[in-house]
Each structure stands twice: as C-alpha cells, then as structure tokens.
C-alpha cells in the first residue's frame, strides 16, 4: 500500500496526520457508478454515463453529513478527510458541549453510548444512565452525555460507528449492532474532534463550514451557561480562527438560535440555516395548514436558508413521478434558499426508503433512486446543496451537471 507523504497538522491538540485532501487526487470511488449501473435506461442515466471520464472536483453543492459516515465513524477526522477527498465543498460539525462548557463535534449531546466506547471505558460510571443489560423483553440501554464529562475526559474516548446492540447482556456487546449497510473496517485510529479542531481541519481541507448547534440534553441555563451564550460561543470560535462569515453556514433546529444570529451576528446570520422537520404525523407537504413554520413568515423574520428533510420537499404527481411539493414551492416563492438532508442515510432503498422518503415511498424501490431524488432536488426544487453520508454520489452528479 502506497504511503501518503504529506502530513497535516490539524491543531496543537490533534496528532500529525499522514494524509490530507489536496495531497492526492480526489476520487469518486465505485459507489456513484454502482448506482448509475442500477438505473433504468433513460435520459438521466445517459447523461450520468456521459460524465464517466470527468475529473472529480470540489463543489459546495456536495455537503458531508457528519463527514462520510457510511464507512467512517461520524464526526471524526478520518470521516471528514474522506468526505473532502470525495469533493464535498462543505463539511459539518454538529456542536454540543462538555461539562466544562467546551464545544465538541457530536450529533447529539447524549450519544456517547452509541458513538464511542464510553460504556466500557473508565468513564462508564459517569454516564447519566450507565449500561443496563437486556433482560426478557426489556432491551439493553444506556445514556452517556458529553455534559457528563470534561473535555479532557472526552478526548480519551474512542469513536466508533453509531450503533448499539439492544439485545446485549454485556457492555462490550452493546458496542456492536452496526447496520449491515455500514462497515467497521475503518474504525481503527479514528479521532474525535473539538469544534475548534474541526474548524482548523476543514480550513486545511479547503472546505466551507456548516456547524449545527445541537439542542442540549441538559436544562438550560447550564451552570450559568445560557442558550444565547452557547449560540455565541459557536460563532466566536470562527471569529477567533479568522474564518470569513461568508464561509460559515451556521445551522439549528431551534428558530431562536437562528434569530439570535441574525440579530447579534448579522454577517453570520445572513447565512444561518433553519433546519426543519415535521412537528408530528399530521404534517402534509401539500396542506399549508399543517406546516408549523410558514415559509413566508420565516422570510419576514430574516431567515435566508431553509433546510427541510428530503421528503418535505418532494411528492408524487398523478403519474407517480417524483416532483416538488407545495411546501418546496412555497419556500422558493418566499425567496428562501433550500438545502436537503440527508441522502444515503437510510441504507438500501428496496423497501421504500424509510423515513427520509416517506412522501415518495411508492416510487422508491432501488438504490438507483438516490440519483433520481438528487436530480429532482437539483433541477426541479432548485436546492443549493445536498447533505449525504457518502458525498461522492452528490459530487459526481454536481460535477456532471455543472453545480
């Protein structure tokens, strides 16, 4: 195996790495071609096949969702380097905080029991809910939060693929359960990151930034640390690193966070992204009376970017074809820029695609439908970018269509 020679020093707290995007050519790998081969014959397939000789290039249309977690442990250095090598022009750090109020990259404040080895580590007793084995019909359980430990303690943990074996009777077995469509081949030596370290890494990878301020699992204020302090601290770390505001797309599911940035950090706030998902099962993309957040009202508040779950922007027409939903059209009419999440999170699509594709399930029965969805989002909905767990798929499409 060839040794990569260009080292990357992420930050003082992160070891020197033996790889770096830019030191090697970008690569699509095999997955985009695997998906294209599975497509039905037609105009889209012909167009994508015509691009097979193109040279991969970085594009902001392709957004790494927690890096490239279809293969690498999410929110690790290795996951994000992989995403950058696939041409992702925007990379994500989901931001939460430790007991000493330091910002780290985790999808949730309370996911350390599924994304790290905490339940088997020396810190296991500090978990909010230590591991409890499965018994009868009661599944195994645990809850370990970043707020249970200090930053120094957090840095001793080992990341893993996000999973848990609910049938486990030991903490060691609980660390298993990785879905069959992911892999554990690339977990060795994966490195956790603080938010500040992610900024330094993404900058060196030549990518833009989309940090998501995660909802705390602890009651706020937390030891005097308010929600506003939290929102401001995240922005302050970009300012301290000298990152131009136009390179940062701060995200939150909490509209108050977005409104805070608009009011208090307007240069960052103009690109703040309001993430949305249905409040309950009554939501219907064709029925405005079920929409919790009306697009026109969001635009009046100063929101510029809206990021709905994929299914919220799609529906089926009378011929069973995937088309933009009324919700997507209303958002575009209101002048909002749209971002989609998250492609390739669901694994194989043979049974309707699951949660992310619920509004178009009758048209989803093959992994090739990932590319059909990308095409409708790009050409008909007109999204600005697409999050994916394997960014090469979106990068290939974007390079082919000049996105």
C-alpha positions, 0 to 999 in steps of 0.5 A: 500500500502506497504511503501518503507523504504529506502530513497535516497538522490539524491543531496543537491538540490533534496528532500529525496526520499522514494524509490530507485532501489536496495531497492526492487526487480526489476520487469518486470511488465505485459507489456513484457508478454502482448506482448509475449501473442500477438505473433504468435506461433513460435520459438521466442515466445517459447523461450520468454515463456521459460524465464517466471520464470527468475529473472529480472536483470540489463543489459546495453543492456536495455537503458531508453529513457528519463527514462520510459516515457510511464507512467512517465513524461520524464526526471524526477526522478520518470521516471528514478527510474522506468526505473532502477527498470525495469533493464535498465543498462543505463539511459539518460539525454538529456542536454540543458541549462538555461539562466544562462548557467546551464545544465538541463535534457530536450529533447529539449531546447524549450519544456517547453510548452509541458513538464511542466506547464510553460504556466500557471505558473508565468513564462508564460510571459517569454516564447519566444512565450507565449500561443496563443489560437486556433482560426478557423483553426489556432491551439493553440501554444506556445514556452517556452525555458529553455534559457528563464529562470534561473535555479532557475526559472526552478526548480519551474516548474512542469513536466508533460507528453509531450503533448499539446492540439492544439485545446485549447482556454485556457492555462490550456487546452493546458496542456492536449492532452496526447496520449491515449497510455500514462497515467497521473496517475503518474504525481503527485510529479514528479521532474525535474532534473539538469544534475548534479542531474541526474548524482548523481541519476543514480550513486545511481541507479547503472546505466551507463550514456548516456547524449545527448547534445541537439542542442540549440534553441538559436544562438550560441555563447550564451552570450559568451557561445560557442558550444565547451564550452557547449560540455565541460561543459557536460563532466566536470560535470562527471569529477567533480562527479568522474564518470569513462569515461568508464561509460559515453556514451556521445551522439549528433546529431551534428558530431562536438560535437562528434569530439570535444570529441574525440579530447579534451576528448579522454577517453570520446570520445572513447565512444561518440555516433553519433546519426543519422537520415535521412537528408530528404525523399530521404534517402534509407537504401539500396542506399549508395548514399543517406546516408549523413554520410558514415559509413566508413568515420565516422570510419576514423574520430574516431567515435566508436558508431553509433546510427541510428533510428530503421528503418535505420537499418532494411528492408524487404527481398523478403519474407517480413521478417524483416532483416538488411539493407545495411546501418546496414551492412555497419556500422558493416563492418566499425567496428562501434558499433550500438545502436537503438532508440527508441522502444515503442515510437510510441504507438500501432503498428496496423497501421504500426508503424509510423515513427520509422518503416517506412522501415518495415511498411508492416510487422508491424501490432501488438504490438507483433512486438516490440519483433520481431524488438528487436530480429532482432536488437539483433541477426541479426544487432548485436546492443549493446543496445536498447533505449525504453520508457518502458525498461522492454520489452528490459530487459526481452528479454536481460535477456532471451537471455543472453545480 
